[in-house]
Amino acid sequence: MKIIFNQTCIEENQLNINYTENNYFSGDFVNGFCWLFQNKILYWEYVYFQLMASMRKMRIDIPLSFTPKLFESQIKILSEELHITQGRIKITVYRNTQSKSPSFVIKFLPYKNFIIDSENEIDVFKEILTYPNLLTEMLLYQPIDSIAKQYANENDLQDVILLNNEKRIARSILGNIFLIQDNMIMTPSSTEGSILSVLKKNFIIFLREKTDYVYREMPLSPFSAQSAEEFFILSDENGIIPITKFRKKTFKKDIIGLLTKKFIGYSLEQYKQVVNY
């Protein structure tokens, strides 16, 4: 599959990053994810500014050429080259060791529906705790994710709950955790260890403007998840992942399915308003 590397469209197997580029191989990069629906990049400005903010926090130089239009045009070029009008896009910017200007890679990830409509089992990962700080809230390489993912694979789980230093829910490997109970939708805040997320930010706006649900950011224990009516993960990279089993409890996903359809419609409508403006 073709990718964009520094404004050049190449085959992915032609991407040649020198082994001496230690910053890339040591995880010295930031990621951004966005979704293409009906050939429209949803929440593009949010994605771009979060990517730039992450670069600033990581002290990666931001060239003047790194404008929203530059990245948007490269995504459009790649989507036309691949004849893709719907999918997930990953943008990676990494610090170069030998030149001041960073490099970037844009690629389409394997296609997935925005909602993963399958059976998804989750459990708590207790071996390593996450300590909330500036780095844990960004889309960076996190060693705990690699270890927890291996634990999930060994136990036939689709995801695991990561706990913070207070033994409360921080997030999962894949994204931010949301619980639905009665007319309330709850999730941990970034001070608890959740990820700063474009989709989360706009999903919250959607909940407040277009639904009757009460939204709360609050500390949550693993026991809170067991008492919830429905349980889902919201991920910039993977979309919405309904959890169907946590320990001995099974969950429905009726409300999640309805909210997902409404949120996609809302997101497309927001795109039209931005374009018309």
BELUR-V492948 format. One record per pair of residues at least 12 apart in sequence whose ideal C-beta (glycine too) atoms are under 6 Angstrom apart, sorted by the first residue. I is the first residue (numbers start at 1). GAP is how many residues later the second one is. D is the distance in whole Angstrom. If there is no record, write none. Layout:
BEGIN
<<I GAP D> <I GAP D>>
END
This chain:
BEGIN
<<2 79 5> <3 104 4> <4 70 5> <4 74 5> <4 102 4> <5 100 5> <6 97 5> <9 72 6> <21 76 6> <22 75 6> <23 71 6> <23 72 4> <23 74 5> <24 70 5> <27 114 3> <28 67 5> <29 63 5> <29 65 4> <30 24 4> <30 25 6> <30 28 6> <30 63 5> <31 61 5> <31 108 4> <32 15 5> <32 19 4> <32 59 4> <33 57 6> <33 203 4> <33 204 5> <34 13 4> <34 55 5> <36 50 6> <36 51 5> <37 49 6> <39 46 4> <40 231 5> <42 225 5> <43 155 5> <43 159 6> <46 152 4> <47 151 5> <48 20 5> <50 148 6> <54 84 5> <60 35 5> <60 42 5> <61 39 6> <63 38 5> <74 32 6> <75 14 6> <78 28 6> <84 24 6> <87 21 5> <87 24 5> <88 21 4> <89 19 6> <90 17 5> <90 19 6> <91 15 5> <92 13 5> <114 125 4> <115 125 5> <115 145 4> <116 125 5> <119 125 5> <120 38 4> <120 121 6> <120 123 5> <120 124 5> <121 36 5> <121 37 6> <121 124 4> <122 37 5> <122 121 5> <122 124 5> <123 34 6> <123 37 6> <124 37 5> <124 98 5> <125 23 5> <125 26 6> <125 35 4> <125 37 6> <128 16 5> <129 34 6> <129 36 5> <130 14 6> <130 32 5> <130 34 6> <130 40 5> <130 63 5> <131 34 5> <132 32 6> <132 59 6> <132 61 4> <136 57 6> <137 53 5> <137 58 6> <137 59 5> <145 28 5> <148 12 5> <148 25 5> <149 24 6> <159 13 5> <159 14 5> <159 15 5> <164 28 6> <164 29 4> <168 51 5> <168 53 6> <169 19 5> <169 51 4> <170 22 6> <170 23 3> <171 22 6> <171 23 5> <171 24 6> <172 61 5> <174 59 5> <174 61 5> <174 64 5> <175 58 5> <175 59 5> <175 60 3> <176 18 5> <176 19 6> <176 21 6> <176 24 5> <176 58 5> <178 54 5> <178 56 6> <179 49 4> <179 52 6> <180 49 5> <180 50 4> <180 75 6> <181 47 5> <181 48 6> <183 30 6> <183 31 6> <184 30 5> <185 28 5> <185 30 5> <186 30 5> <186 32 6> <187 30 6> <188 32 6> <189 28 4> <192 27 6> <197 39 5> <198 38 6> <199 35 6> <199 37 5> <200 34 6> <206 57 5> <206 60 5> <210 56 6> <225 21 6> <226 23 5> <230 21 5> <230 22 6> <230 25 5> <230 26 5> <231 12 4> <231 20 5> <232 24 5> <240 20 5> <242 14 5>>
END
